[in-house]
Amino acid sequence: MVTIRQPAVAGSFYPDNKQQLSAEIENYLSQTTLSSHVPKVLIVPHAGYYYSGRVAGQAYCQLKNTAKNISRVILLGPSHKVALHGCAVPSCDEFGTPLGSITLDKGACKNLAEKKLAQVNDLSHHWEHSLEVQLPFLQKCLASFTLIPIVVGDCPPEEVKLLLNALLNEQDQENKTNNSSTLIVISTDLSHNHEYYSAQMIDNNTIARILTLQTNIEPESACGCHALNGLLSLAAEKAWQPVLVSKTNSGDVSGDKSRVVGYASFILYQTD
């Protein structure tokens, strides 16, 4: 019997109607120009689409010319509902959205648990929106792929880097493709609940740190900092170059600038 993790925030963070959701994402994907770089990694926000859908879509749009080559997605995001130490994978077979179901790479999830690089923890995934809001974008951008969903709790960068390296090395050994078929997606927002101009200063500093591959970003600057710091450590090791795609905050969208949340998206690509 196939077990499916059902969507928890469809109808609130994004539309629960298939046609409306598809049209909304297509609109977000049309709002930027393409980079000449081939993304190895996307860093994208995870607020409701009204607030951060455009910023996320401008990064996902960069997959347009290479989407056909991507067959597996490693998706990491923070735990908002469950106190978690380390990383967690689910036990289910698929993740569902209004656009359909996505098959999980159960073998990879099992290997992570056996190597003690992640625990199996369904509760950490049950209500978590940081991963879920990325799924419809991936479904619209990629033809066919398997998913490795990882919720990242309190975790040092080296542990996240070990996990990512284990997944990439496994893929390299299986396909001999130098991981060209694997995309990594890091889900994170920036600062929360600061006055507009203070938030801009904080977020611009965090963006500068991401662009220079610093690995000591704090939770107050990016809620997905633990996954982000691990990814940036891996990027430095592999000579992946980050590029800022788009940035904004909730005040720019809603007009309420008293307490805002920051959003930014990036791609990372392999340098020659």
PEZI-V264277 format. One record per backbone hydrogen bond with DSSP energy under -1.0 kcal/mol. NH is the residue of the N-H (numbers start at 0). CO is the residue of the C=O. If there is no record, write none. Layout:
nh=NH co=CO
nh=NH co=CO
//
This chain:
nh=4 co=93
nh=10 co=13
nh=11 co=8
nh=12 co=8
nh=13 co=8
nh=20 co=16
nh=21 co=17
nh=22 co=18
nh=23 co=19
nh=24 co=20
nh=25 co=21
nh=26 co=22
nh=27 co=23
nh=28 co=24
nh=30 co=27
nh=39 co=267
nh=40 co=267
nh=41 co=183
nh=42 co=265
nh=43 co=185
nh=48 co=12
nh=50 co=47
nh=51 co=47
nh=52 co=48
nh=55 co=51
nh=56 co=52
nh=57 co=53
nh=59 co=55
nh=60 co=56
nh=61 co=58
nh=62 co=59
nh=63 co=60
nh=65 co=62
nh=66 co=62
nh=68 co=65
nh=69 co=66
nh=70 co=180
nh=71 co=180
nh=72 co=145
nh=73 co=182
nh=74 co=147
nh=75 co=184
nh=76 co=149
nh=85 co=153
nh=87 co=150
nh=88 co=118
nh=92 co=2
nh=93 co=2
nh=94 co=101
nh=95 co=4
nh=96 co=99
nh=99 co=96
nh=101 co=94
nh=103 co=92
nh=104 co=146
nh=105 co=103
nh=108 co=104
nh=109 co=105
nh=110 co=106
nh=111 co=107
nh=112 co=108
nh=113 co=109
nh=114 co=110
nh=115 co=112
nh=116 co=111
nh=117 co=111
nh=118 co=86
nh=120 co=88
nh=125 co=121
nh=132 co=128
nh=133 co=130
nh=134 co=131
nh=137 co=133
nh=138 co=134
nh=139 co=135
nh=140 co=136
nh=141 co=137
nh=145 co=70
nh=146 co=102
nh=147 co=72
nh=149 co=74
nh=150 co=87
nh=151 co=76
nh=152 co=85
nh=153 co=83
nh=159 co=155
nh=160 co=156
nh=161 co=157
nh=162 co=158
nh=163 co=159
nh=164 co=160
nh=165 co=161
nh=166 co=162
nh=167 co=163
nh=168 co=164
nh=169 co=165
nh=170 co=166
nh=171 co=167
nh=172 co=168
nh=173 co=169
nh=174 co=170
nh=175 co=171
nh=179 co=176
nh=181 co=178
nh=182 co=71
nh=183 co=39
nh=184 co=73
nh=185 co=41
nh=186 co=75
nh=187 co=43
nh=189 co=261
nh=192 co=259
nh=193 co=259
nh=195 co=256
nh=198 co=194
nh=199 co=195
nh=200 co=196
nh=201 co=197
nh=202 co=198
nh=203 co=199
nh=204 co=200
nh=205 co=201
nh=206 co=202
nh=207 co=203
nh=208 co=204
nh=209 co=205
nh=210 co=206
nh=212 co=209
nh=213 co=208
nh=220 co=217
nh=221 co=217
nh=224 co=221
nh=227 co=223
nh=228 co=224
nh=229 co=225
nh=230 co=226
nh=231 co=227
nh=232 co=228
nh=233 co=229
nh=234 co=230
nh=235 co=231
nh=236 co=232
nh=237 co=233
nh=239 co=234
nh=240 co=268
nh=242 co=266
nh=244 co=264
nh=245 co=264
nh=247 co=262
nh=249 co=260
nh=252 co=248
nh=253 co=249
nh=254 co=250
nh=259 co=193
nh=261 co=190
nh=262 co=247
nh=264 co=245
nh=265 co=42
nh=266 co=242
nh=267 co=40
nh=268 co=240
nh=270 co=238
//
